Amino acid sequence: MERTAIKISAIKEYLDKGKTIIALVGVIIVFTILSPNFLTVNNLIIMSKHVAQTAILAVGMTFVVLTGGIDLSVGAICGLSGMIAGGLIYEGLVLNLFGIIIYFSIPIIILISLALGMLVGWLNGILVTRFKVAAFIATLGTMYICRGAAMLRSNGKTFPNLVGKKEFGNTSFPFLGSGTIIGIPISVWIMIVLVIIAVYVSTKTPFGRYVYAVGGNENAARLSGIKVNKVKTVVYVISGACAAMVGLIISSELVASHPATGESFEMNAIAASVLGGTSLAGGKGSVFGAIIGAFVIGFLNDGMVMVGVSSFWQTVIKGVVIILAVIFEQMQSKKAE
């Protein structure tokens, strides 16, 4: 009897840890039955590009949530970074004082956009740590600031046809969103590299242990010598960089930048993180789990589109999935306690 009880307990523990993978398998099975084209090679490539965007955002969001925070500004950072990159490609940096226009190479433009995302993340971190503004309010404020700045950059217009010009040396931007290496999209390669780095950092480095410690018990972490404010600021910087990268990928894929890019992306990132087992209270979760959660969100979105589910119902269903995931996570936390 004791051995049977131990086996049942082990099975329950395994199911708890692998619930997101089980959900992913379930989504794949359901939509494969409903749509024969769901698991075709071409559709998997398309879906992987969509998943990559959510997954990259989820990596940064997971670091933030692990510390007990939240970042609502990631979608707006996507739009702002795309607009900055698009403006630099489309019209260059206009210096009216000197009567000149400077055109940057694509690598420099990417670095500028990433630096901007990191700057917004740093601002979020400063608001949360030094000014003690609640993370929800701080990032909500920067979300509006970034969205407004993106609109101001072009007076609400789109920067179209971002193919660049040979004479300015800025023609390779579309490759970031549409290029492939051995048949795999560049955005997927970026996701893979980023996930490997994030998993290593979160599980094998002192910084990763500090993140979990801060989320688990901030006061205890501070008493043990961890620089809590620094750790919190860094995770917001990471989140800002991830968001900026997604903005660049989307603008590159569309070969255009629009200030409304990234609307509601923060919800997908939070949903992926929660579905992956990350506790909104902090201190519990993993980057790998968040990536599986991103696959669930991505495959669920694309699957519903393929079977003709109304966009209104898609929103309702995603909301239900998020609520159920949070309820399940809270139930598991109570059992663990």
N, C-alpha and C positions, 0 to 999 in steps of 0.2 A: 504493500500500500504506500509506503514511504517513497519507494522508487517511482511509483506511478505519479504520486503527487509532485515529486521533483521534476519528472518529465513534462507534466502538464504546465508547471510553473516555467520551465525553460522554453516551452513552445509559446506561452503567452508573452514572455519577455522578448523572444525573437520576433513575434508578430508586432509587438509594440514598436520595436526599433525599425522594423522593415515596413511599417504601415504605408509610408509614402511610395515605396517601390511597389507594394501590392496595389495601391491606388493607380499608379502609372500603368501597371500591367492590365488592370481592369479597364482603364480608359482605352488602351490600345485594342483590347479584345472587342469592346463594344463598338468602336468606330470601324474596326476592320470588318465586322459583321454588317454594319449599316452601310459602309461605303467600300467597295472592292478596291478603289484606288488609294485608300488611306495609306497603305504600306508600300506603295510603289517607290522606286528609287527617286524619281523626280520630286514626288511629294515629300519624301523624307528630307531631301535637301532643302526644299522650301521651308518646311517646318523647323528644321535645325537652325536656319537663319533667324526665324522668329524667336525660337527658344534662346538663342545666343544673346539676344538683346535683353530679354528678361533675366537670364542667368547672370550676365555681367552686372546688372543693377542689383540683383539679389546678393551677389558677393559683398558689395559695399554695404548694403542694407543689413546683412547678417552681422557684420562686425559692429555696426551701430547698435542693433537690437541686443546683441550679446552683452553690451555694457548697460543695458536697461534704457537705452534711448530710442529715438525714432527720427527718421529723416523724410519729411514731406516735400523737400525741395528738389528731389532728384529729377522728376519729370521736367520741371522748369529749367534746371541746369542743362538737360538734354537740348531743349529748345534754344537756350542762350548760346551754348557752345556751338551748335550748328549754325546759328546766325552769325556769330563772330567769324567762324571758318568760311562761311559762304560769302560774307562781305569782303574778307581779305582776298578771296579768289576772284570774285566778280568785279570789284571796283578798287581793290588794293587799299593801302593805308594812305589816305589823303592828308597831306600836311600843307594846309592852305597858307600858313605863315611863310613857308619857304617856297611855295608854288610847285611842289613836287608830289609824285605818287610813288609809293614803295610797294613792290610786289614781292611776297615771300615765297620760298619754295614750300612744297606740301609738307615735308617733315617739320619745318619751322611752324607752319600754320597749325599742325596737329599738336605740337608742344605748347603753343600759345593757348589753344582751346583747353587742353588738359590742365594747364596752369591756372586758367580762369576757373575751371571746375574745382580745383584744389583750393583756390582762394575763397570761393563761396563756402566750401566745406570748413575751411579754417575759421571763417566768420561764424558759421554755425557753432563750431566748437567753443569759440570765445564767448558767444552769447550764453551758451549752456554752462560753461565752467566759471568764467570770471564774473559774469553779470547774473548768474543763477536764474536765467530765464528757462522755463520749462521747455524741454526739447520740442514738444508738439507746437508750442507757440513760436519758438525761435525759428524753426524750419518752415512753419506756415508763413511767417513774415518774409523770410528770404525767398520762399516760393513766389510770392507776389512781386517782390523786387526783381527777381530774375525774369519772370514772365513779362513784367512791364518793360524791363531793359531790352528784352528780345524784340518787343513791339517797337520801341523807340529806335532801335538800330536801323530799321528800314521803314518806319512809319506804318508798320503793320503789313508791309508787302513781302513778297517772296523773292529770294535771290535765285533766279533760274539758271539753267544751263551751265552748271559749274564744271565745265570741262577744262577750263583754263586756256592759256595760250602758250605756244611753244617759245615765243620770244621772251616770255616772262618765267619760263621754267616751272610752271605750276599746272601741268596737264595730267598728273597721275592720281588725282583725288578720287575719281570713280572706282579705281581699283580696290580701295579699302572696303567698299560696300558690295561690289559686284565681282571682284576678282576671285580666283580659286587657285588652290595648290593641290595637285593630284586629285582634282575633282571636288575638293572640300572647300566651301566658302571661307574667305579670309576671316569673316566675323566669327566663324566657328573655331578657327585656329586661335584667334585672340581669346575666346572663351576658354578653350582648353588650357592654354598657357597660364591665363589668369587664375583659373581654378587650381591648377597644380601649385602655383605660388601661394595662393590663399590658404589652401589646405596645409601646406608645409608651415607657413607662418603661424597659423592658428593652432597647430598641434605639436610643432617641434621647436618653437622659439620662445624665449622669455616673454616677448611681447604678447604672443598668443595666450600664454598663461595669465598675463596681467589682465587681458581683456575679459577672460572668464572670471577672474578674481574680482574685478571691479563690478561686473554684473551680478555676481553671486552675493557679495557683501561689500559695499563701497567703504564703509567705515573700517572694517577689518583689513581691507586692502590698503587703505591709507596708513593704518597703524603698523602694517607690516613693511612699510617703506616704499610702496608703489606710488609713483607720481600719477595719481588718479586723473588730475586735470589734463596732463599731457596725453595720457592714454585716450581719454575721451576726445580730445581735439584731433588726434591722429586718425581715429576711426571715422570721424566726419570728413576729414581730408581724403581718406581712401574712398568713401562713398561719393564725394564730389568728383573725384577723378574717374571713377567707374561710370558715373552719369554722363560726364563730358565725352567719354569714349563712345557711349551709345549714341549720343547726339551726332557725333562725327560719322558713325557707321550709317545712321539713317539718312543723313544729308548726302553722303556719298552714294548710297544705294539709289536714292531718288534723283541724284544729280541736281538737287535743289534744296534750299533751306527755307523753312517756314517757321515763323515765331511761335506757332501753336503746337509745334512738334513736342511730343512727350506728355501730352495731357493725360492724366490718370495713370501714368507709368508707375508712379510711386505705389499705387494700390497693387499692381501686379508684383512689384518687388517685395512688398510686405507680405502679400499672399504666398509667394513662393517660399519666403523665409519661414513663415508660420507653418505652411504645409510640410516643410522639411523638418519640423520638430523644434524650431527655435522658439524659446519662451519669450513672450513680450515683457516678462518681468526681468529678463536678463539672466546671464550665467549658465544657460543651458541651450544647446543646439550645436549645429555644425555647418560648415560651408558646403560639404558634400550633400547633406540633407537638403539644403536650400536649392542646390542645383537640380536634384531630383524633383523638388517642388516646382521649379521653373519648367521642367519638362512636362509635369502634370498640367500646369497652367497653359503652356504653349500648345500641347497636343489637344487639350480640351477646347481651346479657342478655335484652332484650325479644324478640328473634327466637327464642331458644331456648324462652322461655316460650310463644310463639305456636305453635310446632310441637310442643309437648308434651314437651320434654326434661326429664328428672327434675332436681329441684333439686340432687341429689347430683352428677349428671353435669355440671351447670352449673358447680359449684365446681371439679370436676376440669378441665374444659375451660378455664376462666379461668386456672387455675394453669399449664396447659400453654402457653397463649398468652403469659403473662408470662415463663416460662422461655425460650421460643423468642425473644421480643423481646430479652431480656438477652443471650442467646447471639449473636444477630445483631448487636447493638450492639457487643459485644466483638470480634467478627470484623472489623467495620468499623473499629474503633479500631486493631486490630493492622495492618490493611492501610494505614491512614493513617500509622502510625508507620514 
